[in-house]
Amino acid sequence: MSNPLGKSVPFSDVFDPGLLFPIERAASRVRLGLKGKPPFAGLDRWTCYELSWLDQRGVPQVALATIEYPADTPRIVESKSLKLFLGSMNFTKFVDDAAVIAAVTSALAPVLESDQARVSLLRPHEWAALALCQPTGESVDVGETIREGSLQLQASADEVEETLHSNLLRSLCPVTSQPDWGTLVIRYSGRRLDRASLMTYLIAHRSFQGFHEECCERIFGDVLAACAPSSLWVGCFYTRRGGIDINPERWLPGTERPTISGRLVRQ
């Protein structure tokens, strides 16, 4: 299958793993100037809100699905193709939840060129436990109005350990040029990141064309260069499109990954 993004694609109600379309990670990392092994570890987490199938009686079932795979898989899955693939399950019978999980996991393996994808389901009786949460740390979305962007992050010589967040994360789809919105969270120990400089950086980033994973890796690299941190974790929590939200995280090896306790309000 060719990349369905930006194209009119007929909906299929026949289970079809062939709808999944891979995207190589290497191309975006070359654009970021990354050669060889990246300076980060990471995880890509997808929440799928539009999953349905039939039980053995033919009764429709629904669930929220979470898909996670590490940032060292050779490829990612294109989000519209994932939506189409999940939609193709709507009229397929599965014995139980485990069979659904196995079908999705098996379909992802050849696309990612990895068997490290982990799939979990949250059924309707469990939804009440799905917590809404606020981004942690200090918001940088305050202060003087800044209208011009700059991709030059600045940091002082003062050493700090802190968490910052912004709800102003925006980037553009590299295929359709449509905007993607999200919340950025940065947790680090290193030279103190200048707040005004982070704001101008995010304003400039609003015109950057890249998939969510590339955006996260770009921000990680720029914070790494500016702050020379001993620990660093960057999370980009994007709002949902097509019934899927995408949440890439990247961290400096040895950094403790924070616990994600729920989903943000805009997701």
C-alpha positions in Angstrom: 0.0 0.0 0.0 1.2 3.6 -0.7 1.1 6.3 1.9 -2.6 7.1 2.4 -1.9 10.5 4.1 -3.4 13.4 2.1 -5.4 11.1 -0.2 -9.0 9.9 -0.5 -9.0 6.3 0.6 -12.1 4.0 0.6 -13.0 2.6 4.0 -12.6 -1.2 4.3 -14.7 -3.4 6.6 -12.5 -6.5 5.8 -9.6 -7.1 8.3 -6.5 -6.1 6.4 -3.1 -5.7 8.0 -1.9 -4.6 4.5 -3.4 -1.2 5.2 -0.6 -0.3 7.5 2.1 1.9 6.0 5.6 2.2 7.4 7.7 5.3 7.6 11.5 5.0 8.0 13.0 6.8 11.0 16.3 7.3 9.3 15.2 10.0 6.9 14.0 12.4 9.6 17.1 11.8 11.7 19.3 12.7 8.8 17.4 15.9 8.5 18.1 16.6 12.1 21.8 15.9 11.6 21.8 12.7 13.6 24.3 10.1 12.3 24.8 6.7 13.9 23.3 5.9 17.2 21.0 8.7 18.5 21.9 10.4 21.8 18.6 9.4 23.3 16.4 6.5 24.4 12.7 6.8 23.9 9.2 5.5 23.5 6.3 6.2 21.2 2.9 5.8 22.8 -0.3 5.9 20.7 -3.8 6.0 22.2 -6.5 4.8 19.8 -10.1 5.8 20.7 -11.9 4.3 17.8 -11.4 0.5 18.2 -14.3 -1.9 17.6 -14.7 -5.6 16.6 -17.3 -8.4 16.9 -17.4 -11.1 19.6 -18.2 -14.7 18.6 -22.0 -13.9 18.7 -21.5 -11.1 16.3 -22.1 -8.4 18.9 -20.0 -5.2 18.5 -17.3 -4.6 21.1 -15.4 -1.4 21.8 -12.2 -0.5 23.7 -9.5 2.1 23.9 -6.2 0.7 22.8 -2.7 1.8 23.8 0.2 1.0 21.5 3.8 1.5 22.7 7.0 0.8 21.0 10.6 1.9 21.6 12.3 4.7 19.6 14.9 2.3 18.3 12.5 0.5 15.9 13.7 1.0 12.3 10.3 2.4 11.3 7.1 3.9 12.7 3.6 3.4 11.4 1.8 6.2 9.6 -1.2 7.4 11.6 -3.9 7.5 8.9 -2.9 4.0 7.9 -3.3 2.8 11.5 -6.8 4.4 11.6 -7.7 2.6 8.4 -6.3 -0.7 9.7 -8.2 -0.5 13.0 -11.3 0.4 11.1 -11.0 -2.8 9.1 -11.5 -4.8 12.3 -15.0 -3.5 12.8 -16.8 -6.5 11.3 -14.2 -9.2 12.2 -15.0 -11.7 14.9 -12.4 -12.3 17.7 -12.6 -14.9 20.4 -11.6 -12.5 23.2 -9.5 -9.4 24.0 -6.3 -11.4 23.9 -7.0 -12.3 20.3 -7.6 -8.7 19.4 -4.3 -7.7 21.0 -2.5 -10.6 19.3 -3.9 -9.5 15.9 -2.8 -5.9 16.3 0.6 -6.8 17.6 1.3 -9.3 14.8 0.2 -6.8 12.2 2.6 -4.1 13.6 5.7 -6.3 13.7 6.6 -6.4 10.0 5.7 -2.7 9.6 7.9 -1.6 12.5 10.5 -4.3 11.6 10.4 -5.1 15.3 8.5 -7.4 17.7 8.8 -4.9 20.5 5.3 -3.3 20.2 3.1 -3.6 23.2 -0.7 -3.4 22.9 -3.2 -3.1 25.7 -7.0 -2.6 25.8 -9.2 -0.6 28.2 -12.8 -1.7 28.1 -15.8 0.5 28.9 -16.2 -0.7 32.5 -12.6 0.5 33.1 -13.0 4.0 31.6 -14.0 5.6 34.8 -10.4 5.0 36.0 -9.0 6.9 33.1 -7.7 10.0 34.8 -7.4 13.5 33.3 -4.2 15.2 34.4 -2.4 18.5 34.1 1.2 18.8 32.7 3.7 18.8 35.4 6.1 21.6 36.3 6.2 25.3 35.6 4.3 26.8 32.7 6.3 29.0 30.4 3.1 30.3 28.7 3.1 33.5 30.8 4.9 36.8 30.7 5.4 39.4 28.0 3.8 38.8 24.6 6.5 37.6 22.1 5.6 37.7 18.4 8.9 36.8 16.7 10.3 33.3 16.8 13.9 32.1 17.0 15.3 28.6 17.1 18.2 29.6 19.3 17.6 28.3 22.8 19.6 30.1 25.5 20.6 29.0 29.0 22.3 30.6 31.9 25.3 29.2 33.8 23.1 28.5 36.8 22.6 24.8 37.4 19.0 23.7 38.1 16.8 20.7 38.3 13.3 21.5 37.1 10.3 20.7 34.9 8.8 23.1 32.4 5.8 22.8 30.2 4.0 24.6 27.4 0.6 24.1 25.8 1.7 26.1 22.8 3.4 23.2 21.0 2.4 23.3 17.3 4.0 21.8 14.2 2.9 21.0 10.6 2.3 17.7 9.0 5.1 17.2 6.4 2.6 15.8 3.9 -0.6 17.9 4.2 0.9 21.0 6.0 -2.1 20.8 8.4 -1.3 21.9 12.0 -0.7 19.4 14.8 -1.2 20.7 18.4 0.2 19.5 21.6 1.7 20.1 25.0 5.5 20.0 25.6 7.0 18.9 28.9 10.8 19.1 29.6 12.4 17.7 32.7 16.1 18.2 33.1 19.1 18.9 35.4 21.6 21.3 33.8 22.1 24.9 32.9 18.9 26.9 33.5 16.9 27.3 30.3 15.9 30.8 29.6 12.1 31.1 29.6 11.8 33.8 26.9 14.1 31.9 24.7 11.9 28.8 25.0 8.9 30.8 24.1 10.5 32.3 21.0 11.7 28.7 20.1 8.2 27.3 20.3 6.8 30.2 18.2 9.4 29.4 15.5 8.7 25.7 15.8 5.0 26.3 14.9 6.1 26.4 11.2 8.3 23.3 11.4 7.1 20.4 9.2 7.7 17.0 10.7 6.1 14.0 12.1 5.5 14.0 15.9 8.4 11.8 16.6 10.8 14.0 14.6 9.5 17.1 16.4 10.2 15.5 19.8 13.7 14.5 18.7 14.4 18.0 17.4 13.4 19.6 20.6 15.4 17.1 22.6 18.5 17.8 20.6 18.2 21.5 20.9 17.7 21.4 24.7 20.6 19.0 25.0 22.8 21.5 23.2 21.7 24.5 25.1 21.6 23.1 28.7 24.4 20.4 28.7 22.2 18.4 31.1 23.2 15.5 33.2 19.6 14.3 32.9 16.9 15.1 30.3 13.5 13.9 29.4 11.2 15.5 26.7 7.6 14.5 26.2 5.4 15.8 23.4 1.7 15.0 24.0 -0.3 15.7 20.9 -4.0 16.2 20.6 -5.9 13.5 18.8 -6.5 13.4 15.1 -8.5 10.7 13.4 -9.3 9.2 16.8 -5.6 8.7 17.7 -3.3 10.8 19.9 0.5 10.3 19.5 2.9 10.9 22.5 6.6 10.5 21.7 9.0 10.7 24.6 12.8 10.9 24.4 15.3 10.9 27.3 19.0 10.9 27.9 20.2 7.4 28.8 20.3 7.0 32.5 17.5 9.5 33.1 14.5 8.2 35.0 11.4 8.3 32.9 8.5 10.0 34.8 5.3 8.1 35.4 2.5 9.1 33.1 -0.7 9.0 35.2 -3.4 9.9 32.7 -4.2 11.9 29.6 -4.3 15.6 29.2 -7.6 17.4 28.8 -7.1 18.2 25.1 -6.4 14.6 24.3 
